[in-house]
Amino acid sequence: MNALYYDPFLEQVIDYVGGVKDIQKGVLRPVIPLDRIFEEDPVRMLRAIKYSAKTSAKMSFKMRRKIRKSSSLLAQVSPSRLTEELLKIINSGNASTIIAEALDTDLYMALQPAATGMMYENRRFEASYMKNMQLLDKLIKNNPDARLGEKLVYLVKDFILGLTDWKKELEAHTPSAELYAKTWRECRNFILPMNPQRTELEFAIRTVLKEMGVPVKAKKKKPARALEKIAE
């Protein structure tokens, strides 16, 4: 379905691979043989589940089985590329469906190993995590220009909630700076190998802590003069 060409002068779709018929049938079919498509580029597995989830096109049993068997190949993909793919999923407006497919095909372990492990161990965490992905999709549809930090909230919220007994921490008057520092370290490890911009992850953590009543001060901006010196 993504191997079609369009001639803007003749206003015709040029199809060398039978893609139009596949679209009409709602079938997702690779144009490269299955015995080498994912070995050549493991990220194609992520693209396959994204196309399937976004278009409701069905993958064959053989293709799905091949993806499961090849899922470990994603371990050789660089963190920066995995971050790029996960950000595409987060920004797609179809994150809940795509992540469900990634879990079913054993691919989400490469993108978010800590979260995947927790979902395998705890059904309640899985249900809450997937619900937050649905809320993320709703945010994207209602506010496509939302900053990344607002989106990351849905990725880390359940994890932060389970880090400690927040009620006891507040009753014990644990310094908010101490709570923030610990939460930052834990969240940074939790989302690996994803490596988003630090300020955006900080925004997400502060937002969640604020919702729980932890009085974390916003990070101060550098004076304009200091910024000018840095620019020089």
trRosetta pair geometry for C-beta under 8 A, 3 or more apart (Angstrom, degrees):
i j d omega theta_ij theta_ji phi_ij phi_ji
1 4 7.1 -31 -172 -11 34 112
1 19 5.3 153 -89 -166 33 105
1 22 6.0 -121 -58 97 84 117
1 23 5.3 113 -112 -76 104 96
1 28 7.1 -59 0 -116 120 69
1 51 6.6 153 60 -168 126 129
1 55 6.9 79 123 -135 171 179
1 57 6.8 -139 -24 -60 150 166
2 19 7.9 -160 17 -140 23 142
2 51 7.0 -110 -21 -105 120 136
3 16 7.3 -89 139 58 105 90
3 17 4.9 13 100 26 133 149
3 19 5.6 -176 62 -65 85 138
3 31 5.1 61 -51 -34 167 152
4 13 5.6 -10 177 -171 124 104
4 14 6.9 149 -172 72 69 53
4 15 5.4 -22 -121 -96 93 78
4 17 7.8 -117 -73 42 62 101
4 19 4.8 -131 -60 79 100 150
4 20 7.1 94 -102 -55 134 77
5 13 7.2 140 78 -165 48 54
5 14 4.0 -21 70 61 103 107
5 15 7.7 -162 32 -65 73 38
5 16 7.8 38 6 -8 110 100
6 12 7.4 172 -153 88 56 38
6 13 5.7 -30 -101 -105 72 62
6 14 7.2 -165 -79 14 20 82
7 10 4.4 12 112 43 127 99
7 11 7.0 -70 91 -13 78 13
7 12 4.8 4 48 55 112 83
7 13 7.9 -155 16 -77 78 15
7 14 6.0 78 -27 -31 101 111
8 11 6.8 23 -159 -79 31 57
13 20 6.6 119 112 -76 138 121
15 18 6.7 110 157 -67 114 13
15 19 5.2 -140 -141 41 107 91
15 20 5.0 -67 -87 -13 164 105
17 31 4.9 -39 -144 -112 148 120
18 21 5.0 -40 -177 38 84 117
18 22 6.1 92 126 -26 82 98
18 29 7.8 -20 92 74 108 143
19 22 5.4 -57 -149 36 38 114
19 23 6.3 39 154 -22 70 102
20 23 5.7 -53 -151 34 32 112
20 24 6.4 32 151 -18 65 106
21 24 5.6 -54 -148 37 33 113
21 25 6.2 21 155 -10 67 110
22 25 5.9 -63 -144 46 29 103
22 27 4.6 -99 -154 72 78 92
22 28 7.2 99 171 -94 121 20
22 29 5.3 -121 -120 19 140 112
22 57 7.4 42 154 -150 93 132
23 26 7.5 31 -176 -73 30 36
23 57 7.5 -61 -118 -95 49 127
26 55 7.8 -174 -142 136 72 95
26 56 6.4 -37 -154 111 115 86
26 57 5.2 -161 -176 -117 57 61
26 58 6.0 55 130 4 91 90
27 57 6.0 11 107 -169 5 97
27 58 6.0 -37 -113 62 54 82
27 60 7.6 32 -160 -52 102 86
28 48 6.6 122 152 -159 137 81
28 51 5.8 134 -125 109 130 115
28 52 5.1 -73 -19 -85 160 86
28 55 7.6 131 -74 71 107 123
28 57 4.1 113 -49 122 91 117
28 58 6.5 -161 13 82 89 28
28 59 4.9 -38 67 -83 117 68
28 63 7.4 -149 99 102 95 164
29 60 7.4 51 -99 -17 78 113
29 63 7.8 -141 -119 -60 48 150
30 33 7.6 170 107 -77 119 2
30 34 6.4 128 53 -76 140 70
30 37 5.2 -25 179 -99 153 166
30 44 7.8 62 -120 164 123 129
30 48 7.4 -35 -71 -100 102 119
30 63 6.9 157 -9 -121 108 124
32 36 6.6 -96 157 83 108 86
32 37 4.1 135 95 -97 112 96
32 40 7.2 -75 159 29 156 143
33 36 5.6 46 80 30 96 92
33 37 6.4 -169 81 -37 40 93
34 37 5.9 -43 -119 13 31 116
34 38 7.8 8 -164 -1 58 98
34 62 6.8 -74 -87 139 174 105
34 63 6.5 -130 -108 -104 127 69
34 66 5.1 -101 -174 -104 117 169
35 39 7.9 -17 146 5 47 126
36 39 5.2 -69 -150 47 52 113
36 40 5.7 55 155 -30 84 104
37 40 6.3 -63 -160 29 23 109
37 41 7.7 -53 167 48 56 78
37 44 5.8 -115 154 106 94 157
38 41 7.2 -90 -145 75 33 46
38 42 5.6 50 -178 -112 81 51
38 44 5.7 -136 -101 66 63 110
38 45 5.4 48 -124 -53 119 100
38 66 6.9 165 2 146 138 103
38 67 7.1 165 -81 -106 154 57
38 70 4.3 65 113 154 149 160
38 73 6.0 135 149 52 101 159
39 42 7.8 26 -107 -67 18 74
39 70 7.3 -108 -59 -137 65 127
39 73 6.9 -126 -104 -121 47 151
40 44 7.6 36 74 -7 89 139
41 44 5.0 93 93 -23 95 103
42 45 5.9 -28 180 8 61 113
42 70 6.9 -164 -126 152 88 106
42 73 3.8 -167 -101 119 127 108
42 74 4.9 -171 147 -79 134 55
42 76 6.7 124 0 57 146 95
42 77 5.6 -123 72 -50 122 115
43 46 5.4 -45 -167 32 59 113
43 47 6.5 60 138 -20 75 100
43 74 7.6 103 -78 -116 51 87
43 77 6.1 117 -61 -116 91 144
43 81 6.5 -89 -80 156 136 122
43 85 6.3 -151 -145 -77 106 141
44 47 5.3 -51 -147 38 41 115
44 48 6.3 51 150 -29 68 99
45 48 5.6 -48 -152 27 32 116
45 49 6.9 22 155 -10 63 101
45 67 4.9 136 -142 -138 107 96
45 70 6.3 -166 -75 96 138 113
45 71 6.9 176 164 -101 163 58
45 73 7.5 130 -11 65 139 114
45 74 6.9 -95 55 -62 133 110
45 105 7.3 -169 176 136 109 136
45 107 5.9 -173 130 -103 118 133
46 49 6.2 -57 -150 38 33 102
46 50 6.2 34 151 -21 66 109
46 74 7.7 95 -42 -107 107 128
46 85 5.1 13 142 -169 162 140
46 102 7.4 19 -122 -104 77 110
46 107 6.3 166 -86 175 74 144
46 111 7.9 111 -108 -63 126 124
47 50 5.5 -57 -146 38 32 114
47 51 6.3 32 157 -19 67 105
48 51 6.0 -56 -149 36 27 107
48 52 6.2 25 154 -18 63 111
48 59 6.6 64 167 -96 110 135
48 63 7.2 -151 -170 163 144 119
48 67 6.5 -137 80 -90 144 135
49 52 5.4 -54 -143 40 34 115
49 53 6.0 32 158 -19 68 108
49 59 8.0 -43 -93 -32 57 145
49 67 7.4 123 -51 -166 103 159
49 98 6.2 109 129 -154 98 73
49 101 4.1 165 -167 125 112 128
49 102 5.7 133 121 -70 161 66
49 105 6.0 -142 -81 25 133 147
49 107 6.5 -157 -4 35 153 154
50 53 6.0 -57 -143 39 27 106
50 54 6.0 15 163 -11 65 115
50 88 7.5 -9 -120 122 152 117
50 89 6.9 -120 -101 -94 111 84
50 92 7.2 -140 -150 -107 106 159
50 94 7.8 117 -153 88 71 126
50 98 5.5 18 -107 -126 64 123
51 54 6.2 -63 -137 43 24 103
51 55 5.8 -13 175 14 64 119
51 57 6.4 -29 139 48 89 125
52 55 6.9 -75 -132 51 15 86
52 56 7.7 35 175 -132 51 8
52 57 5.5 -104 -120 72 55 77
52 58 7.1 66 -145 -117 102 17
52 59 5.3 -37 -99 -33 141 102
52 101 6.2 147 85 -134 118 156
53 56 7.8 15 -170 -70 20 43
53 94 5.6 146 130 150 110 126
53 97 4.1 149 -167 126 111 105
53 98 4.4 -172 66 -82 166 62
53 100 7.6 137 -115 56 125 91
53 101 5.0 -124 -63 -10 115 142
54 92 6.8 -100 -88 178 119 127
54 94 5.1 177 -94 33 77 171
54 97 7.6 148 -66 90 45 132
54 98 7.3 14 -46 -70 82 105
59 63 4.6 -117 179 86 102 124
59 64 5.0 125 107 -57 121 89
59 67 7.7 0 161 -9 159 136
60 63 4.5 94 56 6 84 102
60 64 7.0 -152 91 -4 43 86
61 64 5.8 -57 -146 39 31 110
61 65 6.1 31 155 -20 66 109
62 65 5.9 -56 -147 37 27 111
62 66 6.4 30 152 -22 62 107
63 66 5.6 -53 -149 34 32 114
63 67 6.6 35 152 -21 64 102
64 67 5.7 -51 -152 31 33 113
64 68 6.7 33 151 -18 64 103
64 105 6.4 -118 -158 -104 78 106
65 68 5.7 -52 -151 35 34 111
65 69 6.3 29 153 -15 66 108
66 69 5.8 -58 -146 41 31 109
66 70 5.9 13 159 -6 67 117
67 70 5.9 -69 -140 48 26 100
67 71 6.5 57 154 -64 63 83
67 105 4.7 -18 117 -169 124 126
67 106 7.9 158 128 49 82 88
67 107 7.0 -41 165 -53 108 116
68 71 5.9 -20 -154 -24 30 116
68 105 5.5 -123 -73 -159 73 63
68 106 5.3 87 -137 20 72 121
70 73 5.0 -17 174 1 82 124
71 74 6.3 -34 -180 6 54 111
71 105 6.6 167 -83 142 120 77
71 106 4.1 -77 -64 103 176 105
71 107 5.4 -132 -133 -81 104 60
71 109 7.2 67 156 46 126 113
71 110 6.9 -160 174 -24 84 120
72 75 5.7 -18 179 -3 63 117
73 76 6.2 -47 -176 25 56 108
73 77 7.8 65 133 -29 68 96
74 77 5.2 -38 -163 12 58 121
74 82 7.3 94 177 -98 103 114
74 107 6.5 104 -27 -147 156 78
74 110 3.6 8 108 -141 133 169
74 111 7.8 -46 159 -45 148 68
75 110 6.3 -121 -65 -118 56 108
77 81 5.2 -105 173 81 101 124
77 82 5.5 119 111 -56 114 95
77 110 7.3 63 43 171 117 132
78 81 4.7 89 63 8 87 102
78 82 7.0 -156 95 -4 45 87
79 82 5.6 -58 -144 41 34 111
79 83 6.1 41 154 -25 67 104
79 192 7.7 -42 -133 -161 126 76
79 193 4.0 -128 -122 170 96 114
79 194 7.6 -163 -171 -79 91 16
79 195 5.8 59 147 -9 119 121
80 83 5.6 -49 -149 32 30 115
80 84 6.6 34 150 -21 61 103
80 195 7.1 -46 -91 49 58 123
81 84 5.5 -47 -151 32 35 115
81 85 6.6 34 151 -17 65 103
82 85 5.7 -53 -149 37 34 110
82 86 6.3 32 154 -17 67 106
82 110 6.6 -128 -127 142 132 93
82 111 6.0 -171 -175 -113 105 64
82 193 5.3 51 78 88 142 119
82 194 6.9 -109 116 -79 96 60
83 86 5.9 -58 -146 39 29 108
83 87 6.2 31 155 -20 65 107
83 193 7.1 -109 -54 120 84 80
83 194 5.0 122 -109 -140 80 59
83 195 5.2 -65 -84 40 146 72
83 196 6.9 179 -159 -65 117 57
84 87 5.9 -56 -149 35 28 111
84 88 6.6 32 151 -22 62 104
85 88 5.6 -51 -154 30 34 115
85 89 6.7 35 149 -19 64 102
85 111 7.0 -107 95 -108 110 115
86 89 5.5 -50 -152 34 38 113
86 90 6.3 39 150 -20 68 104
86 111 5.1 144 -84 -162 112 113
86 112 7.3 114 -123 -45 138 96
86 194 5.3 -72 68 -99 157 117
87 90 5.5 -50 -144 37 35 114
87 91 6.1 21 159 -8 67 112
87 148 7.6 -28 -136 -128 107 120
87 196 7.4 133 -84 -98 111 98
88 91 6.1 -65 -143 47 26 102
88 92 6.3 49 152 -55 62 101
89 92 5.6 -40 -150 -1 30 123
89 94 7.9 -90 -157 81 64 74
89 95 5.4 95 154 -117 82 80
89 98 5.1 -148 -142 102 104 146
89 99 6.8 106 170 -59 134 84
89 102 7.9 -3 -125 -33 155 145
89 111 7.8 19 20 -161 153 157
90 95 5.7 36 -114 -95 35 134
90 136 6.8 -77 -155 170 73 138
90 148 8.0 62 117 -143 142 82
90 151 5.3 98 167 157 118 134
90 152 7.9 6 -154 -75 152 58
90 155 7.3 -34 -110 -58 125 125
91 140 6.5 147 -157 -124 41 129
91 151 7.3 -24 -78 -125 65 167
92 95 6.0 143 53 -57 99 67
92 98 6.5 60 63 -15 154 147
92 140 7.3 27 77 167 31 169
93 137 5.3 87 -168 -151 47 78
93 140 4.2 -145 -88 106 75 132
93 141 5.4 98 -140 -62 117 82
93 144 7.8 -30 -66 -103 118 93
94 97 4.9 -47 179 45 89 112
94 98 5.4 90 117 -25 91 103
94 137 6.4 70 -84 -120 20 122
95 98 5.8 -63 -140 43 29 108
95 99 5.7 25 165 -17 69 112
95 133 4.9 -135 112 -166 104 97
95 136 5.3 -28 51 95 145 126
95 137 5.5 -154 33 -65 88 90
95 140 7.7 131 -10 -11 110 144
96 99 6.2 -56 -140 39 22 106
96 100 6.4 28 156 -22 59 107
96 130 6.1 88 -145 -169 95 76
96 133 3.9 141 -88 118 75 109
96 134 4.6 40 -72 -72 153 64
96 136 7.4 156 -46 55 88 98
96 137 5.5 -70 -3 -23 105 134
97 100 5.7 -53 -150 33 30 114
97 101 6.6 29 152 -16 63 104
98 101 5.7 -56 -155 37 33 111
98 102 6.3 34 148 -21 67 106
99 102 5.2 -49 -143 36 37 115
99 103 6.3 41 154 -21 66 100
99 108 6.1 67 -158 -100 74 132
99 130 7.2 -167 95 -113 123 79
99 133 5.6 -108 35 -133 145 160
100 103 5.9 -51 -150 34 30 111
100 104 6.4 29 151 -19 62 108
100 130 6.9 63 -76 -131 95 122
101 104 5.6 -57 -147 38 32 112
101 105 6.2 8 161 0 68 113
101 107 7.9 -2 119 39 73 123
102 105 6.3 -67 -139 50 26 95
102 107 4.3 -93 -153 75 78 101
102 108 3.9 102 127 -57 109 89
102 111 6.6 -19 177 19 148 137
103 106 7.8 33 -175 -73 28 28
103 107 7.9 -81 -48 49 20 69
103 108 4.8 -13 -74 10 61 139
103 116 6.9 -180 -113 -127 86 96
103 119 7.0 -71 -126 110 133 150
106 109 6.0 -19 -177 8 66 120
107 110 6.0 -50 -173 28 55 109
107 111 6.9 40 140 -10 77 108
108 111 5.3 -61 -149 44 48 108
108 112 5.9 -28 174 46 86 89
108 115 7.6 -80 156 89 113 103
108 116 4.9 156 111 -88 99 121
109 112 7.8 -84 -125 70 16 48
109 113 5.3 46 -173 -107 62 71
109 116 4.6 -136 -93 100 60 167
109 117 7.7 83 -125 -49 88 74
110 113 7.1 31 -97 -62 14 90
111 193 7.9 -104 -150 46 30 90
111 194 7.2 41 179 -54 70 104
112 115 4.1 -9 145 37 120 117
112 116 5.7 136 95 -25 77 90
112 155 7.8 -138 -112 -161 145 107
112 191 6.9 -42 -123 -143 94 52
112 194 6.9 -3 -87 -15 81 121
113 116 5.6 -59 -142 38 28 113
113 117 6.2 31 161 -21 65 107
113 192 7.5 -33 39 94 104 79
113 193 7.9 60 1 -14 107 81
114 117 5.9 -55 -151 35 27 112
114 118 6.5 24 154 -15 62 108
114 159 7.7 47 127 -113 119 137
114 189 7.1 107 -65 130 155 75
114 190 4.8 -134 97 -150 155 56
114 191 7.5 -72 43 -57 127 21
114 192 7.1 78 -14 51 119 79
115 118 5.8 -58 -150 38 32 110
115 119 6.3 32 153 -20 66 106
115 129 6.5 139 -171 -141 109 149
115 155 7.7 -77 -77 -171 152 78
115 159 7.2 -79 -94 -63 87 121
115 190 7.1 77 -52 174 82 91
115 191 8.0 31 -30 -104 114 52
116 119 5.7 -56 -148 35 31 110
116 120 6.4 33 153 -20 65 104
117 120 5.7 -53 -149 33 31 112
117 121 6.4 19 156 -11 64 111
118 121 5.8 -63 -146 43 32 106
118 122 5.8 -28 173 32 70 110
118 125 5.1 -85 147 129 101 155
118 126 7.9 176 115 -60 73 70
118 129 7.9 126 97 -49 111 145
118 159 7.5 171 7 -98 173 88
119 122 6.9 -80 -123 61 22 70
119 125 5.9 -131 -94 102 51 100
119 126 3.8 92 -151 -91 88 93
119 129 6.0 -82 -88 39 111 151
120 126 7.9 102 -44 -69 25 125
121 125 7.6 18 76 37 80 135
122 125 3.8 60 96 9 117 113
122 126 6.6 170 96 -14 62 83
123 126 5.4 -52 -149 36 37 116
123 127 6.3 38 154 -21 68 103
124 127 5.8 -50 -147 35 32 110
124 128 6.3 26 155 -13 64 108
125 128 5.9 -60 -147 42 30 107
125 129 5.9 33 154 -23 66 110
125 158 6.0 127 -151 159 79 135
125 162 7.3 -12 -104 -44 114 156
126 129 5.7 -55 -142 36 27 113
126 130 6.3 21 161 -14 64 108
127 130 6.1 -59 -147 40 26 106
127 131 6.4 30 152 -22 62 108
128 131 5.5 -52 -148 34 32 115
128 132 6.5 34 153 -19 64 103
128 158 5.0 134 114 -106 119 132
129 132 5.8 -56 -155 34 30 111
129 133 6.8 33 146 -21 63 101
129 158 5.4 -89 -78 20 75 158
130 133 5.3 -45 -151 29 40 116
130 134 6.8 45 149 -20 64 97
131 134 5.6 -49 -157 31 37 114
131 135 6.7 37 145 -17 65 102
132 135 5.3 -49 -148 37 40 114
132 136 6.4 49 148 -25 66 99
132 154 4.2 167 164 -164 101 88
132 155 7.7 -179 127 -62 129 25
132 157 5.9 -177 -123 49 149 125
132 158 6.4 -134 -16 -29 148 109
133 136 5.3 -44 -149 30 36 118
133 137 6.7 41 150 -20 63 99
133 154 6.6 136 -82 151 37 126
134 137 5.6 -48 -152 32 34 113
134 138 6.6 37 147 -20 63 103
135 138 5.4 -50 -151 34 37 116
135 139 6.5 43 148 -23 65 100
135 154 5.8 -173 82 -114 101 129
136 139 5.6 -50 -152 31 34 114
136 140 6.6 35 151 -20 65 102
136 151 6.0 74 -147 -151 105 77
136 154 4.1 -150 -66 69 106 167
136 155 7.8 58 -82 -47 146 72
137 140 5.7 -51 -150 33 34 112
137 141 6.5 28 154 -16 65 106
138 141 5.9 -58 -149 38 31 108
138 142 6.1 16 158 -6 67 113
139 142 6.1 -68 -143 47 26 100
139 143 5.8 -43 -180 48 67 99
139 146 5.8 -22 160 -2 107 165
139 150 6.7 -166 179 137 145 110
139 151 6.7 -177 98 -98 140 72
139 154 7.5 -157 8 -32 141 138
140 143 7.3 -83 -121 68 14 57
140 144 5.9 46 -176 -104 62 61
140 146 7.2 -105 -95 29 47 121
140 151 7.4 51 -69 -107 92 115
141 144 7.4 20 -118 -63 14 84
143 146 4.4 77 117 -49 110 102
143 150 7.9 -43 100 117 133 154
146 150 4.4 -95 172 74 113 141
146 151 6.2 127 107 -47 117 89
147 150 5.2 103 62 1 73 101
147 151 7.7 -144 103 -1 44 88
147 200 6.7 -152 152 -122 100 99
147 203 7.1 -26 111 110 130 165
148 151 5.5 -61 -157 38 42 111
148 152 6.1 42 150 -24 75 106
148 196 6.2 -172 149 -165 137 132
148 197 6.8 101 69 37 147 107
148 200 4.2 -6 89 -152 109 146
149 152 5.6 -52 -142 34 33 113
149 153 7.2 56 152 -38 59 88
149 199 7.3 -72 -65 125 127 67
149 200 4.1 -144 -64 -158 80 65
149 201 7.2 -128 -113 -44 83 15
149 202 7.5 -43 -120 67 126 55
149 203 3.0 2 -160 83 153 128
149 204 4.8 -150 -165 -46 71 76
149 207 7.1 135 151 -15 102 132
150 153 6.0 -32 -168 0 35 118
150 203 7.5 -45 -46 128 53 123
150 204 7.5 -158 -68 -92 12 81
150 207 7.4 117 -109 -70 54 171
151 154 6.5 -52 -176 26 46 106
151 155 7.4 40 135 -15 68 107
151 204 8.0 -58 70 -92 43 121
152 155 5.1 -55 -156 34 53 117
152 156 6.1 19 157 0 82 110
152 191 7.9 -9 -153 -103 109 154
152 196 6.4 -130 -85 47 139 169
152 200 6.0 116 -3 145 142 96
152 201 6.0 -107 153 -105 163 55
152 203 7.6 102 54 76 121 90
152 204 3.7 -81 96 -72 106 153
153 156 6.8 -81 -148 48 24 88
153 157 5.7 41 163 -55 67 106
153 204 4.7 -155 -69 -144 57 87
153 207 5.2 -57 -100 89 121 136
153 208 6.0 166 -145 -57 85 93
154 157 6.1 -26 -125 0 27 120
155 191 6.5 57 139 -107 127 115
155 204 7.4 -12 51 -170 95 154
156 159 5.2 -68 -161 47 58 115
156 160 5.6 56 146 -26 89 106
156 187 5.1 29 -145 -139 137 115
156 190 6.6 110 -122 93 91 138
156 191 6.8 -49 -79 -59 103 115
156 201 7.9 92 -32 -152 154 82
156 204 5.7 98 36 139 130 125
156 205 6.8 -47 113 -83 152 69
156 208 6.5 -112 101 -29 99 156
157 160 6.0 -61 -150 35 27 108
157 161 6.4 28 156 -21 64 107
157 208 5.2 -169 -112 -113 71 125
158 161 5.6 -53 -148 33 33 115
158 162 6.5 17 158 -8 64 111
159 162 6.2 -72 -154 43 28 101
159 163 6.9 51 148 -53 64 92
159 186 7.5 -173 150 134 112 107
159 187 6.7 130 103 -107 130 76
159 190 5.1 93 -175 -161 161 159
160 163 5.6 -30 -155 -10 38 120
160 183 6.0 39 -131 -151 101 115
160 186 8.0 134 -101 93 63 121
160 187 6.7 1 -74 -78 95 114
160 205 7.0 161 -94 -134 141 72
160 208 4.8 87 70 133 160 147
160 209 7.2 -106 177 -64 142 71
160 212 7.9 -143 130 -20 114 144
161 166 7.5 -67 -143 -16 52 132
161 208 7.8 -109 -50 -179 76 120
161 212 7.5 176 -104 -83 74 134
163 182 7.6 141 165 126 136 106
163 183 6.3 138 79 -109 177 81
163 186 5.9 113 -122 103 125 165
164 168 7.7 -112 153 60 95 103
164 169 5.8 64 121 -45 129 131
165 168 4.1 37 108 18 115 116
165 169 6.6 157 90 -19 62 85
166 169 5.3 -52 -145 35 38 116
166 170 6.3 36 157 -18 69 104
166 212 5.3 -51 169 170 159 135
166 213 7.7 125 151 55 119 96
166 214 7.1 -91 -158 -54 113 111
167 170 6.0 -58 -152 37 29 107
167 171 6.3 25 152 -16 65 109
168 171 5.6 -56 -142 41 33 110
168 172 6.0 26 158 -15 67 110
169 172 5.9 -61 -145 42 26 106
169 174 4.5 -54 -168 25 82 134
169 179 6.2 101 167 -99 140 127
169 214 7.8 -6 108 -98 124 111
170 173 7.5 32 179 -76 35 36
170 174 7.4 -67 -72 31 26 89
170 213 6.2 18 -107 106 152 116
170 214 7.0 -122 -85 -88 102 71
174 178 5.9 -106 167 76 92 123
174 179 5.7 102 114 -55 115 105
175 178 4.3 86 74 3 96 107
175 179 7.0 -170 95 -7 51 84
176 179 5.5 -54 -148 38 38 112
176 180 6.1 40 154 -22 69 105
176 209 7.7 115 -160 163 98 134
176 214 5.5 144 -130 175 98 86
176 215 5.1 -97 -77 75 157 68
176 216 5.1 -163 165 -83 119 61
176 217 7.6 114 103 -8 135 75
177 180 5.7 -52 -146 36 30 112
177 181 6.3 32 155 -21 64 106
177 216 7.8 129 -82 -127 45 79
178 181 5.9 -53 -146 34 29 111
178 182 6.5 25 157 -14 63 107
179 182 6.1 -59 -150 39 29 107
179 183 6.1 27 155 -18 65 112
179 209 7.0 136 123 -138 116 130
179 214 5.7 -121 106 -154 148 138
179 216 7.6 -117 82 -75 104 106
180 183 5.7 -60 -145 40 29 110
180 184 6.1 35 156 -26 66 105
180 205 7.0 108 -151 136 80 121
180 206 7.3 19 -129 -91 118 74
180 209 6.5 -18 -95 -78 82 173
180 214 7.5 162 -63 142 82 131
180 216 5.0 114 -77 -121 128 126
181 184 5.7 -50 -148 30 28 115
181 185 6.7 26 156 -16 61 104
182 185 6.0 -56 -153 34 32 109
182 186 6.4 24 155 -13 66 110
183 186 5.9 -60 -146 41 31 108
183 187 6.0 27 159 -17 68 112
183 205 5.6 145 125 -163 116 119
183 209 6.6 159 61 -71 173 121
184 187 6.0 -61 -143 40 24 107
184 188 6.2 28 158 -25 63 107
184 201 7.9 101 -142 128 80 108
184 202 7.1 7 -115 -105 113 74
184 205 5.9 62 -88 -172 69 175
185 188 5.9 -54 -149 30 27 113
185 189 6.8 18 156 -9 61 106
186 189 6.1 -63 -156 40 31 105
186 190 6.1 37 149 -30 67 111
187 190 5.1 -51 -141 32 35 119
187 191 6.4 19 167 -11 68 105
187 201 6.7 162 124 179 122 111
187 204 7.9 -180 177 95 150 111
187 205 5.6 -152 19 -89 166 117
188 191 6.9 -66 -151 37 23 96
188 192 7.3 44 148 -45 57 95
188 201 7.0 82 -91 153 74 154
189 192 5.8 -34 -159 -4 39 119
191 194 4.6 -69 155 65 95 113
191 196 7.4 -36 134 6 149 103
191 201 7.4 -142 31 -120 155 125
192 195 7.6 33 -115 -65 64 77
196 200 5.2 -85 144 76 120 123
196 201 5.4 139 77 -50 110 99
197 200 4.6 78 72 5 93 110
197 201 7.3 -176 88 -7 48 84
198 201 5.9 -59 -151 38 35 107
198 202 6.1 37 153 -21 69 107
199 202 5.5 -53 -147 37 32 116
199 203 6.4 40 152 -25 64 102
199 219 7.8 -124 -132 59 85 152
200 203 5.5 -46 -150 30 33 115
200 204 6.7 34 151 -19 62 102
201 204 5.6 -51 -151 34 36 113
201 205 6.4 34 152 -18 67 105
202 205 5.8 -56 -147 37 31 109
202 206 6.2 28 157 -16 66 109
202 219 6.4 16 148 -24 143 140
203 206 6.0 -59 -147 40 27 109
203 207 6.3 31 154 -25 63 108
204 207 5.7 -56 -150 32 28 114
204 208 6.6 24 156 -15 64 105
205 208 6.0 -57 -151 37 31 107
205 209 6.3 26 155 -15 66 110
206 209 5.8 -57 -143 41 31 110
206 210 6.1 36 156 -24 65 108
206 216 5.1 -136 -133 97 84 133
206 218 6.9 89 -179 -105 156 61
206 219 7.9 -121 -59 -18 153 90
207 210 5.8 -56 -149 34 26 113
207 211 6.6 30 152 -22 61 104
208 211 5.7 -52 -154 31 33 114
208 212 6.7 20 152 -9 64 108
209 212 5.8 -65 -153 43 34 105
209 214 4.0 -66 178 65 94 123
209 216 5.0 48 103 -6 138 132
210 213 7.7 66 -177 -58 31 14
210 214 6.8 -87 -73 62 30 71
210 215 7.8 64 -114 -109 68 32
210 216 6.4 -98 -64 40 79 96
222 226 4.6 -105 168 84 109 129
222 227 5.5 132 100 -56 115 89
222 230 7.9 40 124 -11 157 138
223 226 4.6 95 62 3 84 103
223 227 7.1 -151 96 -5 46 86
224 227 5.6 -58 -153 37 35 113
224 228 6.4 38 150 -24 68 103
225 228 5.6 -51 -151 31 34 113
225 229 6.7 35 151 -20 65 101
226 229 5.7 -52 -154 32 34 112
226 230 6.6 35 149 -19 65 103
227 230 5.6 -51 -150 34 35 113
227 231 6.4 37 151 -21 66 104
228 231 5.6 -53 -150 35 33 113
228 232 6.5 38 150 -24 65 102
229 232 5.6 -51 -152 30 34 114
